[in-house]
Amino acid sequence: MSVHSDVRKVTTNTLLKMKAAGEKISMLTAYDYSFARIFDSAGLDVILVGDSASNVMAGHETTVPITLEQMIYHAQCVVRGIDRCLVVVDLPFGSYQSNSDVALASAIRIMKESGAHSLKLEGGEEIAESVRRIVNAGIPVMGHLGLTPQSIYKFGTYTVRAREDAEAEKLKKDALLLQDAGCFAIVLEKIPAQLAKEVSESLHIPTIGIGAGKHCDGQVLVMHDMLGINNDFNPRFLRKYLNLHDQIVEAVGKYVNDVRASDFPNEQEQY
């Protein structure tokens, strides 16, 4: 019997039960009402209001520029579109790193002003105190380890993380620390599949992978990548389920031609 049969809304508790039952968790990013509605009706488990909005919605090179206010706006739009999905919102760069007071204030603002269900923070030991304080305030937190895009200027590259033993050991330790601090799940981004398997098996909370292999308890992709809206991003871990970029270009081209040829609107398309 599906976990969803007796739970209308997906909650953090649903995800823990899904891991225990060996049922995989599906997660995609969304940033607006219309796509949130579609994803929710398609049976998705979790919507991530990602700071990837900085890239795919605002056109920035990195996730660093997006502000707390902008994340709240996108989260408000998504929450209006869902009936059952769990909504997770990224705390943006600069809204939690300085100290746990700032982190807690940012977390409270997102929850109060957006109506979202939970938050995601990047990092391990460095942010454990902030995670504890946010969780103690009654706000569910998802962790994020491996490639952490907000730290791109520190890493200098978007390459696979934790190939070396020292970084792999720190990641394993950080995962347990985040679990102890109260995280209900952890995203593992761009790490070797074998490491992701070890981490997933060491935790009682679910792992959500992106470029981390099939042994994670769930998977997440950026919607613009998965739907083929974004044409110039083709990493190995991405499966494109549609090629919307070319289909949209073709549709708009037809529209332009029909307007120019006075073919649209026709007799049936006017009052």
N, C-alpha and C positions, 0 to 999 in steps of 0.2 A: 504494500500500500504506500502511495506517495506521501511524503511528509506534508505536502501542501493540501491534502484532502481534508484535513481538519484544522488547518491554519489558513485563514483568508489572507492575513497580512504576513509577509515575511519579516521576521524579527531577528535580532542577534541570537536569540535562543534557537530559532529555526535552523540557523547555520551550524550551530554546535550539534544539533540533532542530526543534521544532514551528514556532517563529518563522521559521527558515531555510526551512522547507518551505511556509510560508504557511498552516499549519494553526492554527486559532483555539483558544485555551485557555479552558476553562470552570472557573470558581471560584465557590464559595458558602461562606457562613459555616456553621459548625455548632458546637455547644457541649456535645453529649452523645453517649453511645454509640449510642443507638437511631437518631438521625438520621444520624450518621456512617456507620453500617452501610448504611442505605438509600441515601444519596448515593453511597457507594463502589460499591454493586452496580448503580447506575443509570448508571455510566460517567463520573462527574465526574472531572476531572483533578486539581483542587486543592481542599482544604478549608482555609479560613481560620478558625482559632479566634480570632475577633475580639474586641477589647475592647468591641465593640458588645454583648457579654454584659452589660455594665454597664447598658445600656438595656433590652434585650429579655428578659434573664433576671432581672436584679435590680431593674429599675424605676427606675433613676436617670435624671435628666434629661440627663446628659452621660456621656462615657466616662471622665471624670477620676477618679471614686472607686474604680474596680476595682483590686484589689491584685495583686501578683505571685503571692501564694499562690492567689488565686482563679483567675487565668489558668492556673496550673499544674494546678489541679484540673480545669478544663474541658478542658485539653489532654490530660490523662491519660485522661479519659473518651472523647474522640474517637479517640485513638490505639488504644484497645482495639477500636474498631469498624471499623477499616479494614484492607484487604488490599493495595490498590494506589494509592490516592490519595496525593499529596504533601500533608503537613500543615504549614501555616505558622501560627505563633503570634505574636500581637501582643505586643510588649513594652509593658506598660501605662505610663500617665503617671507620671512620678516615678522610674521604674526605670532610666532611662538618660540623662536630660537633664543631670544635674549635672556628670558628667565620664565619661571613657571607662573608668576603673577600675570605677565603679559599673555602667556599661552592660555591661561584660564579665562582671562577677560575676552580674548578672541573667540574661544570656544563657546562661551556663554552668548556672545553676540550672534554667532552663526545660528545656534540652536533657537534663540528667542526670535530672531528676525526672519528666519527662513522656514521654520517648521520641519527641518530635516531630522533624521533619526540618529545620526552618528557622524563622527569625524574621522579623518585620516591624517596622521602625522608621519613624516619621514625621519628615520634615524633610530639608533639603538640606545646604548647606555647614556648618551648625551641628553636624551629627552625623556628618560625613564621617570624622573621626578615630575615633569609636566604631565605625562600620561597618568601617573598616580593621582595627581591633584584634579585633573579633568574627570577621571573615572569616579573619584570620591565625591565630585559634585553631581554625580548621577548622569554623566554624559558618556555613552559608549564610544570607545576608541578602537580604530583599526590601525595597526602598525604598517610600516613599509621599509623593507630592507633590501640590500643588494645595490642595484643602480638606483640612486636617489636623485632624480633630475634637478631638484632645487640646489644640489651641491655640484652642479656641472662645472662651475669655475674652479672648484677644488680638484675635481677629478681630471678636468681638461678634455674628457672624451666620453662618448656614450658606449664605450666598449663593455664586454662582459665583465662582471665583477666576481671577486672571490675565487679566482682560479688558483691563487697562491694559498698555501696552507694557513698562513697567519691570518689572512683576511677571512678565509673560510671558518676558522676557529672562532674569530670574533663574531661572525655572523650567527653561528650556532649559539654562542653565549648570549648575544643580543636578543635572539628569538625567545630564549627562555626568560630573559629579563623582562621583555615586553609582555610575555604571558603572565609573569608574576606581578607586573605592574597593573594588570587588569585588562589588557587588550582582548577583544573578542575574536580577532582574526588578524592575519598579517599578510600583506602583499609581498611577494618575492619577485623582484624584477631582474631579468637578465643575469642569472647565475647558472652554473652547470646543473644539469638535470639530476645528477647523482647527489649533489649537495642539497638540492631542493627536496629530494626524496628523504634524505636523512633528517632534515629539519622538520618536514611534515610529520614523520613518524615519531619525532621526539616531543611533539606538542599535542595537547588535547584540544586546542583551538584550531580552526581551519586555516590553511594557507591558500592564498589566491595567487596564481602564477601569471606572469607575463614574460615570455621568453625564458621560462624556468622549467620546461618539460611537463610531462604528463602525470607525474606523481603528486603534484599539488592537489589540494582538495577542491580547487575551483580554478577558473581561468577568467582573465579580464583582457579586453582590448579597447582601444580608442575607437569610437564609432566611425569617425571619418576614415580611419585606416581599414576597418573591417568591411565597410560598405563601399570602399573604393572611390570615395569622394576625393580623397587626398591621393594624388597620382604619383608623387615623387618620394614616397617613403615605402621602401620594400625590404625590411629586415627579414631574416630567415624565419623568425617566429610568427610572422603575420600570415594568416590565411584570409584572402579577400573573398567574401561571400557574394559580392556584387561588384560591378564596374560602373558605379553611378556617375563617375566623372564623365565618361564618354557618352553615356546615355543622356545626361543632362545637357551636355554640349550639343548633341544631335537634336534634342527636343527644342532647345532655345533657338538653334539655327532654323528649324522648321517654322517656329513661331515668327521669327524675324522675316523669313521669306513670305509667309502667308500674309502678314501685315503689309509688307511692301507691295505684294501682288493684289491687294484689296480682296483677298480670299477669306480673311478673317476680320470681322465677323461675317457670317453668311446670313441668309434670310431667316433661318431657324434660330440664329443666335442673337436676335434683336427683338425689341418689344414694339 
